[in-house]
Amino acid sequence: MVSSGIGVLGRPQEKQRLFFEARERYVCYGGARGGGKSWCVQHKSILMAARYAGIRILILRRTLPELRENHIRPMRRLLRGVADYRATDKTFEFPNGSLIVFGYCDGESDVDQYQGQEYDVIFMDEATHFTEYQYATLTAALRGANDFPKRMYLTCNPGGVGHAWVKRLFIERAFRAGERAEDYVFIPARVTDNRILMERDPEYVRRLDNLPHGLREAWRDGNWDVFAGQYFTEWDREKHVVEAFQPPAGWRWYIAMDYGLDMLAALRIGVDARGDAYVTGEMYEGRDLGDGHDGLIVSEAAEAVKTLAEGYAVTAYLAPPDLWNARQETGRSVADIFAEHGVYLTKTGNSRADGWMAVKEWSSGIASPSTRRTPPPARWGAASRRAASSCATYPAAGGGRGGCLRRSKNGTPRGFGRRKWSRTPRARG
């Protein structure tokens, strides 16, 4: 049993023990419902506050009712007679001077109240309920002059407004400048790892089984590629993603792209003799990537696309119709300037609805009779090591928004149209 002079708190189960013992700066736990996340937050924070004098711990949920029901009330029972609770500032004060502070960020700007504050440990419970801005702002509060190692612990399930940034950091490990791989660890836990819950409520798994598609795979299995509100529910990483390989001779090659100062997005797509298509390279650059990304002017974008096509006999560069609109200040279009740099664009349609439905059909292995020239392939996808951002953005596309073109079948891939691209870093081959 776990004890620290404040009474017996219980013994962590195997996955919970890994969470307790993790020493990385950012530790993420969960992935599925029923893994004992709240228990971990409460007991880990209590043990740390009791053992290390004078440290400051922050426990966060998105809303105050969630915070009160999931943590404040249970911890008041656990700490009765051990630590003083101040309701005015929602803080436990321990005899050794350590503090456990409770906070919430209901609105986007609520996180600004933590600017300038210092905490040795921060717990973000249900981290996928927080935006990336809120997370990034909170990491700045993880500091202090003492020698205690600063740590942030996150618990979560797939889905929610923070799904993409949590998945990027802890599942895909697609790190950006300033993010060190050795600082991050993910500890997956499912309901079947929680032996106590399985014994006390054996019907819980059946209730998870009865959830609608999306929620079921996310909450029961901890599947980060399927979630409620997902538009391309056909996505299956086992089916649609393959390891990088050297394409054989004879493939037809295309570049599908869209351009703006906010984002140049381009995919290199190879189509084999059966009509199976593979995304083997990608390029993302623009203001949407955040600080340090000012966007590319048209001539720079053209040279960047040429770099993506280097070494490949590209059949066509596919682009949406608006790139042929003449600019008022010069009288030339983006397509004109690309042509001056040796990149001759082919105009495609830009109907979002048509594009979305086509991608859904391609993804499910169904082609319309008018376009089917060969039987549906048994396996087709993108080379994952060369198209990491595509693998991230395609399954993350929600209803009513555009996503990445992942692959076509039975012929020429289509252009993108104007779509919203998520903020993912440029992939490197």
C-alpha positions as CSV (number, residue, x, y, z in Angstrom):
1,M,0.0,0.0,0.0
2,V,1.1,3.6,-0.6
3,S,1.6,5.7,2.6
4,S,3.4,8.9,3.3
5,G,2.5,9.7,6.9
6,I,-1.0,10.9,6.0
7,G,-2.7,7.5,6.0
8,V,-3.1,4.7,3.5
9,L,-4.0,5.9,0.1
10,G,-4.2,2.6,-1.8
11,R,-1.9,0.8,-4.2
12,P,-1.5,1.9,-7.8
13,Q,-2.2,-0.6,-10.5
14,E,0.4,-1.4,-13.1
15,K,-0.3,1.4,-15.6
16,Q,-0.8,3.8,-12.7
17,R,2.5,2.8,-11.2
18,L,4.2,3.7,-14.5
19,F,2.6,7.1,-14.3
20,F,3.8,7.6,-10.7
21,E,7.3,6.6,-11.6
22,A,7.7,8.6,-14.8
23,R,10.4,11.3,-14.6
24,E,9.9,13.1,-18.0
25,R,9.0,16.7,-17.9
26,Y,5.6,16.1,-19.7
27,V,3.8,12.9,-18.8
28,C,0.5,12.0,-20.5
29,Y,-1.7,9.2,-19.1
30,G,-4.9,7.6,-20.5
31,G,-6.2,7.2,-23.9
32,A,-9.4,5.3,-23.0
33,R,-12.1,5.7,-20.4
34,G,-11.9,3.8,-17.1
35,G,-8.1,3.8,-16.8
36,G,-8.1,5.4,-13.4
37,K,-7.0,8.9,-14.4
38,S,-8.7,10.9,-11.6
39,W,-7.2,8.5,-9.0
40,C,-3.8,9.2,-10.4
41,V,-4.1,12.9,-10.3
42,Q,-5.4,13.0,-6.7
43,H,-3.0,10.5,-5.2
44,K,0.1,11.7,-7.1
45,S,-0.5,15.3,-6.1
46,I,-1.1,14.4,-2.5
47,L,2.0,12.3,-2.2
48,M,4.2,14.9,-3.8
49,A,2.8,17.7,-1.6
50,A,3.3,15.6,1.5
51,R,6.8,14.5,0.7
52,Y,8.4,17.7,-0.7
53,A,8.1,20.8,1.5
54,G,7.2,24.1,0.0
55,I,6.2,23.0,-3.5
56,R,3.3,24.5,-5.4
57,I,1.0,22.2,-7.4
58,L,-1.8,23.3,-9.7
59,I,-4.7,20.9,-10.7
60,L,-6.8,22.1,-13.7
61,R,-10.0,21.1,-15.3
62,R,-11.8,23.0,-18.0
63,T,-14.8,24.0,-15.8
64,L,-15.4,24.7,-12.2
65,P,-18.2,22.1,-11.8
66,E,-15.9,19.4,-13.2
67,L,-13.2,20.5,-10.9
68,R,-15.4,20.5,-7.8
69,E,-17.0,17.1,-8.5
70,N,-13.9,15.2,-9.7
71,H,-11.3,16.5,-7.4
72,I,-12.1,19.1,-4.7
73,R,-14.8,17.0,-3.0
74,P,-12.9,13.7,-3.1
75,M,-9.7,15.3,-2.0
76,R,-11.3,17.1,0.9
77,R,-12.4,13.6,2.2
78,L,-8.9,12.2,1.7
79,L,-7.1,15.1,3.4
80,R,-9.5,15.7,6.3
81,G,-7.3,16.5,9.3
82,V,-4.2,16.5,7.2
83,A,-4.2,19.7,5.1
84,D,-6.2,22.8,5.5
85,Y,-8.6,23.7,2.7
86,R,-9.3,27.4,1.9
87,A,-12.5,27.6,-0.1
88,T,-11.9,31.2,-1.0
89,D,-8.9,30.5,-3.2
90,K,-9.6,26.7,-3.6
91,T,-6.3,25.7,-2.1
92,F,-5.0,22.9,0.2
93,E,-2.2,24.0,2.5
94,F,0.0,21.3,4.0
95,P,1.9,21.6,7.3
96,N,5.2,21.6,5.4
97,G,4.2,24.6,3.4
98,S,3.3,22.8,0.2
99,L,0.1,24.0,-1.7
100,I,-2.3,22.2,-4.0
101,V,-4.2,24.9,-5.9
102,F,-7.3,24.2,-8.0
103,G,-8.0,26.1,-11.2
104,Y,-10.1,26.0,-14.3
105,C,-10.1,27.6,-17.8
106,D,-13.7,27.7,-19.0
107,G,-12.9,30.3,-21.7
108,E,-9.9,30.7,-23.9
109,S,-8.7,33.8,-22.1
110,D,-9.1,32.3,-18.6
111,V,-5.7,30.8,-18.8
112,D,-4.2,34.3,-18.9
113,Q,-4.7,34.5,-15.1
114,Y,-1.8,32.1,-14.7
115,Q,0.7,34.3,-16.5
116,G,3.4,35.4,-14.1
117,Q,2.6,32.6,-11.6
118,E,5.0,29.9,-10.7
119,Y,4.2,26.2,-10.1
120,D,6.5,23.2,-9.6
121,V,3.9,20.7,-10.9
122,I,0.9,21.2,-13.1
123,F,-1.8,18.6,-13.6
124,M,-4.1,19.1,-16.7
125,D,-6.9,16.6,-16.2
126,E,-8.8,15.9,-19.4
127,A,-6.1,17.7,-21.4
128,T,-8.0,17.3,-24.7
129,H,-10.6,19.7,-23.4
130,F,-8.0,22.5,-23.4
131,T,-6.9,24.4,-26.5
132,E,-3.2,24.4,-27.6
133,Y,-3.0,28.1,-26.6
134,Q,-4.1,27.3,-23.1
135,Y,-1.6,24.4,-22.9
136,A,1.2,26.6,-24.2
137,T,0.4,29.4,-21.8
138,L,0.4,27.0,-18.8
139,T,3.8,25.6,-19.7
140,A,5.2,29.1,-19.1
141,A,4.0,28.9,-15.5
142,L,6.0,25.7,-14.9
143,R,9.0,27.4,-13.3
144,G,10.5,28.5,-10.1
145,A,13.8,29.2,-8.3
146,N,13.9,26.0,-6.2
147,D,15.6,22.8,-7.1
148,F,12.5,20.7,-7.5
149,P,12.2,19.2,-11.0
150,K,9.4,20.9,-12.9
151,R,6.8,18.6,-14.3
152,M,3.5,18.6,-16.1
153,Y,1.1,15.7,-15.9
154,L,-1.7,15.3,-18.5
155,T,-4.6,12.9,-18.5
156,C,-7.0,12.6,-21.4
157,N,-9.2,10.6,-23.8
158,P,-9.1,11.0,-27.6
159,G,-11.5,13.7,-29.0
160,G,-12.2,17.2,-27.9
161,V,-10.8,20.6,-28.9
162,G,-7.3,19.6,-27.9
163,H,-7.2,16.3,-29.7
164,A,-4.8,17.4,-32.4
165,W,-2.1,19.0,-30.2
166,V,-2.1,16.1,-27.7
167,K,-1.9,13.5,-30.4
168,R,0.9,15.4,-32.1
169,L,3.0,15.6,-29.0
170,F,2.4,12.3,-27.3
171,I,1.1,9.8,-30.0
172,E,2.8,10.9,-33.2
173,R,5.7,12.6,-31.4
174,A,5.9,15.1,-34.2
175,F,8.0,17.7,-32.4
176,R,8.6,21.3,-33.3
177,A,11.5,23.6,-32.7
178,G,12.2,23.8,-29.0
179,E,10.4,20.6,-28.1
180,R,12.8,17.8,-27.0
181,A,11.6,14.2,-27.6
182,E,13.1,13.0,-24.3
183,D,10.8,15.4,-22.4
184,Y,7.6,13.6,-23.4
185,V,6.1,10.2,-22.6
186,F,2.7,8.7,-23.1
187,I,1.4,5.9,-20.8
188,P,-1.6,4.3,-22.5
189,A,-4.3,2.8,-20.2
190,R,-7.6,1.1,-21.0
191,V,-10.5,0.1,-18.8
192,T,-9.2,-3.5,-18.9
193,D,-6.0,-2.2,-17.1
194,N,-8.2,-1.0,-14.2
195,R,-8.8,-4.3,-12.4
196,I,-10.6,-2.7,-9.5
197,L,-13.2,-1.0,-11.8
198,M,-13.6,-4.3,-13.7
199,E,-14.4,-6.1,-10.5
200,R,-16.7,-3.5,-9.1
201,D,-18.5,-2.6,-12.3
202,P,-18.2,-5.4,-14.8
203,E,-21.0,-3.8,-16.9
204,Y,-18.9,-0.8,-17.6
205,V,-17.2,-2.4,-20.6
206,R,-20.6,-3.3,-22.1
207,R,-21.7,0.3,-21.8
208,L,-18.6,1.4,-23.7
209,D,-19.4,-1.3,-26.3
210,N,-22.8,0.3,-26.8
211,L,-21.5,3.8,-27.6
212,P,-21.9,5.2,-31.1
213,H,-19.1,4.8,-33.6
214,G,-16.3,7.2,-32.9
215,L,-16.9,7.5,-29.2
216,R,-16.7,3.7,-28.8
217,E,-13.3,3.4,-30.5
218,A,-12.0,6.4,-28.7
219,W,-13.3,5.8,-25.2
220,R,-13.1,2.0,-25.2
221,D,-9.9,1.4,-27.2
222,G,-8.1,4.7,-26.9
223,N,-8.0,5.0,-30.7
224,W,-6.6,8.4,-31.6
225,D,-7.5,8.1,-35.3
226,V,-11.3,7.7,-34.7
227,F,-13.4,10.1,-32.6
228,A,-16.9,11.7,-32.3
229,G,-17.4,14.3,-35.0
230,Q,-14.8,12.8,-37.3
231,Y,-15.8,13.3,-41.0
232,F,-13.6,10.6,-42.6
233,T,-14.6,7.7,-40.4
234,E,-13.2,5.3,-43.0
235,W,-9.7,6.1,-41.9
236,D,-7.8,3.0,-40.7
237,R,-4.1,3.4,-40.0
238,E,-3.5,-0.3,-40.6
239,K,-5.1,-0.1,-44.1
240,H,-4.2,3.4,-45.2
241,V,-0.6,3.9,-44.0
242,V,2.4,1.9,-45.1
243,E,6.1,2.1,-44.3
244,A,8.2,4.3,-46.6
245,F,9.6,2.4,-49.6
246,Q,11.4,3.0,-52.9
247,P,8.7,3.4,-55.6
248,P,9.3,1.3,-58.7
249,A,9.8,2.8,-62.1
250,G,6.7,3.5,-64.2
251,W,4.6,5.3,-61.6
252,R,2.8,8.5,-62.7
253,W,3.6,11.5,-60.4
254,Y,1.4,14.4,-59.4
255,I,1.8,17.5,-57.2
256,A,-1.6,18.6,-55.6
257,M,-1.3,22.0,-54.0
258,D,-3.0,25.2,-52.8
259,Y,-1.2,28.5,-52.1
260,G,-1.6,31.5,-50.0
261,L,0.6,33.5,-47.6
262,D,-1.3,31.8,-44.8
263,M,-0.3,28.4,-46.1
264,L,1.4,26.7,-49.0
265,A,0.3,23.1,-48.9
266,A,1.5,20.5,-51.4
267,L,1.5,16.7,-51.6
268,R,3.6,14.6,-53.9
269,I,1.4,11.7,-55.1
270,G,2.5,8.6,-57.0
271,V,0.0,6.4,-58.9
272,D,1.0,2.8,-59.7
273,A,-0.2,0.6,-62.6
274,R,-3.3,-0.5,-60.7
275,G,-4.5,3.0,-60.0
276,D,-3.4,2.8,-56.3
277,A,-2.1,6.2,-55.1
278,Y,0.5,7.0,-52.4
279,V,1.4,10.3,-50.8
280,T,5.1,10.0,-50.5
281,G,6.0,13.6,-49.8
282,E,4.5,16.8,-48.5
283,M,5.2,20.5,-47.9
284,Y,3.6,22.9,-45.5
285,E,4.7,26.5,-45.0
286,G,2.9,29.7,-44.1
287,R,1.7,32.0,-41.4
288,D,-0.8,29.4,-40.1
289,L,2.2,27.6,-38.6
290,G,2.6,30.4,-36.1
291,D,5.7,32.4,-34.9
292,G,8.7,32.3,-37.2
293,H,6.6,31.5,-40.3
294,D,5.9,34.6,-42.4
295,G,4.6,32.9,-45.5
296,L,6.1,32.5,-48.9
297,I,5.7,35.0,-51.7
298,V,4.6,33.4,-55.0
299,S,8.0,33.1,-56.5
300,E,9.3,31.4,-53.3
301,A,6.4,29.1,-53.3
302,A,7.1,28.1,-56.9
303,E,10.7,27.2,-56.0
304,A,9.5,25.3,-53.0
305,V,7.1,23.2,-55.0
306,K,10.0,22.5,-57.5
307,T,12.0,21.2,-54.6
308,L,9.2,18.8,-53.7
309,A,9.1,17.5,-57.3
310,E,12.9,17.2,-57.7
311,G,13.8,13.8,-59.0
312,Y,10.3,12.9,-60.1
313,A,8.8,13.1,-63.6
314,V,5.7,15.0,-62.6
315,T,2.7,14.5,-65.0
316,A,0.7,17.5,-63.6
317,Y,0.7,20.1,-60.9
318,L,-2.9,20.3,-59.8
319,A,-4.3,23.5,-58.3
320,P,-7.6,25.2,-57.5
321,P,-9.2,27.8,-59.9
322,D,-8.5,30.9,-57.8
323,L,-4.8,30.6,-58.6
324,W,-5.7,31.8,-62.1
325,N,-7.2,35.1,-60.8
326,A,-5.2,38.1,-62.0
327,R,-3.8,40.2,-59.2
328,Q,-4.9,43.9,-59.3
329,E,-1.5,45.3,-58.6
330,T,0.4,43.3,-61.3
331,G,-2.2,41.9,-63.7
332,R,-0.6,38.5,-63.3
333,S,-2.0,35.5,-61.6
334,V,-0.3,33.0,-59.2
335,A,-0.4,30.5,-62.1
336,D,1.4,33.0,-64.4
337,I,4.2,33.4,-61.8
338,F,4.5,29.7,-61.3
339,A,4.8,29.2,-65.0
340,E,7.6,31.8,-65.1
341,H,9.5,29.5,-62.7
342,G,8.9,26.4,-64.8
343,V,5.9,25.0,-62.8
344,Y,2.9,24.8,-65.1
345,L,-0.3,24.4,-63.1
346,T,-3.4,22.4,-64.2
347,K,-6.7,23.8,-63.1
348,T,-9.0,21.5,-61.2
349,G,-12.4,21.8,-59.6
350,N,-12.8,23.2,-56.1
351,S,-16.1,21.9,-54.8
352,R,-15.6,20.9,-51.2
353,A,-18.7,18.7,-51.1
354,D,-17.6,16.8,-54.2
355,G,-14.1,16.5,-53.0
356,W,-15.1,15.2,-49.5
357,M,-17.4,12.6,-51.0
358,A,-14.8,11.4,-53.5
359,V,-12.2,11.0,-50.7
360,K,-14.7,9.1,-48.6
361,E,-15.4,6.7,-51.5
362,W,-11.6,6.3,-52.2
363,S,-11.0,5.6,-48.5
364,S,-13.6,3.0,-48.2
365,G,-12.5,1.2,-51.4
366,I,-15.6,2.1,-53.3
367,A,-15.4,3.8,-56.7
368,S,-18.3,4.9,-58.9
369,P,-19.0,2.6,-61.9
370,S,-18.1,5.3,-64.4
371,T,-14.6,5.7,-63.0
372,R,-13.8,2.1,-62.0
373,R,-11.3,0.6,-64.4
374,T,-9.7,-2.0,-62.1
375,P,-11.0,-3.9,-59.1
376,P,-10.6,-2.1,-55.8
377,P,-7.1,-2.7,-54.5
378,A,-6.5,-4.7,-51.4
379,R,-4.1,-2.2,-49.9
380,W,-3.3,1.4,-50.6
381,G,-2.1,4.3,-48.6
382,A,0.6,6.9,-47.9
383,A,4.2,6.3,-46.9
384,S,4.0,7.3,-43.3
385,R,7.6,8.4,-42.8
386,R,7.3,10.8,-45.7
387,A,3.8,12.1,-45.1
388,A,3.5,12.5,-41.3
389,S,1.4,15.6,-41.4
390,S,-1.0,14.0,-43.9
391,C,-1.4,11.1,-41.5
392,A,-2.2,13.6,-38.8
393,T,-4.6,15.9,-40.5
394,Y,-6.7,13.5,-42.6
395,P,-8.2,11.5,-39.6
396,A,-8.5,14.8,-37.6
397,A,-10.8,16.4,-40.1
398,G,-14.2,17.1,-38.6
399,G,-17.6,17.5,-40.3
400,G,-18.0,20.8,-42.1
401,R,-14.3,21.3,-42.5
402,G,-11.8,20.3,-45.2
403,G,-9.0,17.9,-44.7
404,C,-6.0,16.6,-46.6
405,L,-6.2,14.6,-49.8
406,R,-4.7,11.3,-48.8
407,R,-4.9,9.3,-51.9
408,S,-7.1,8.7,-55.0
409,K,-7.8,5.5,-56.8
410,N,-8.3,4.5,-60.4
411,G,-6.8,7.5,-62.1
412,T,-5.6,11.0,-61.7
413,P,-5.7,12.5,-58.2
414,R,-7.8,15.6,-57.8
415,G,-6.7,19.0,-56.6
416,F,-7.6,20.2,-53.1
417,G,-9.8,23.2,-53.6
418,R,-9.6,25.8,-50.8
419,R,-9.4,24.0,-47.5
420,K,-8.5,24.6,-44.0
421,W,-5.1,23.0,-43.1
422,S,-4.3,22.2,-39.5
423,R,-1.2,23.6,-37.9
424,T,1.2,20.8,-38.3
425,P,4.9,21.0,-38.9
426,R,6.6,20.4,-42.2
427,A,7.3,16.7,-42.5
428,R,10.9,15.6,-43.2
429,G,11.7,12.5,-45.3
